[in-house]
Amino acid sequence: MSFSGPKHYRVESAKSLKDRPSVRASVTSATDTFNANRSDAYSQIDSDLWRDWARDVKSHALTNLDQYLEQAETQLLANGAKVHWADTAHDALRLLEEIVRDHGISTAVKAKSMLSEELGINEHLEDLGVHVRETDLGEYIIQLIGEPPSHIVGPAIHRSLEDCQRLFHEKFGTPLDDGPDALAATAREALREEFLAADLGISGGNFLVAETGTVALIENEGNIRLSTSLPRVHIALVGIEKIVPRLEDVSGFVQLTSRAATGQPIGNFFSLIQGPKRDGDIDGPEEVHVILVDNGRTRLLADDKAWEALRCVRCGACLNICPVYRQTGGHPYGWTYSGPIGAIIAPGMLGIEEAMPLPYASSLCGACVDECPVRIPIPELLLHWREKAVEKGLTSAIESAGIKAYTKAAERPAIFRAAGAMLRHIPLEAGGRALPILSDWVKERSAPKSSKKSFMQQWKEGIE
Ligand code: SF4
């Protein structure tokens, strides 16, 4: 199974709600836990202060991106790493292919990286004849099932324990009642062999430090540490927006990101990668390649409002709290990044035409903005993209005509009163189906009963 594209969102989300109730149950349960843990972790610090700081550091880095990227490149080269620039996904795959061919790579282990999903790394490696193995437990599970991730931090949260028990029973012959610890131990044993045999390790990068040329990685399982230190070649795929100016910035971000993502004060493992193995080092790769990827990010940066979305540290907090995401999980969104963050970066990175209708996959309740560790104004950006969609004529003609008619009527009190009086006599439950502008609304919910009197009449009569 692969992503079907944002344009199928309405159909896929309806299908998920109707045909896959277990997805809703699994996602709700997992996100409830994430939310409770985050709320607890935020309450232990002055989270408002930390989030203001994080917003300012990331905004500063993004508004001086060219300067910091050049500085990072200089430092990485001085550290002995090789630096590559990829404008597009195609460029990144070509660079990967060159490294694979130059080094005679036949097996690769991969740490969790959303950028690698965005670029389609696994499919490309397989086409090149490279055996590639996901090593994050959640990614490992969905690779065995043959699905893409459904969440930035918990790629398999749409799957229940029973799903995993059945999967491991089929693949490894484990007892059907094995608990999470036993299942993890089985995966660990199988993965250990793959780590030892791999020629290439692939990772992402949570942060790239300009001052020192350091790729910083946060994780809980230790698989990133092994993927980046055991194989003879390491490739780090890093989005250009991951830059931070100073090493000391990372110490704040690692704590804030961990709190926002999983509610931990800090992830279990934290790796700072500066380059290949040096003389006297007992482990580490012979070569480290850092591929700096644009793939639509500068296009998003050029938007005078939506650029703020590039501050994202991919913690997943906005997905966990979103009442829309929580119903279906991430697959119906149709591309790598789902939930509120996906809905605001898709139009900038893919183009608004390609991203429709994701900016509308939100109730605009604003819960996401209250949780975001880098204070991205998500609801404002959703409205920004909706405005662009209207300007480009991408919304329903009936809806636009209805809103235009409403605007005209609202500007003329006599017409507004007359139209209101007429509509009050239509029973909305039945009328909603008859009026095209309301038909989608009443499909899934009951329409309110029409009031007998207008708001102004009730106001004058003092009725609450
Ligand atoms: S938009 Fe904010 S809350 Fe959502 S994933 Fe990015 S950093 Fe986290």
Residues whose N, C-alpha, C, O or C-beta is under 5 A from the ligand:
A	BS01	SF4	C312 V313 R314 C315 G316 A317 C318 I341 E371 C372 P373 V374 I376
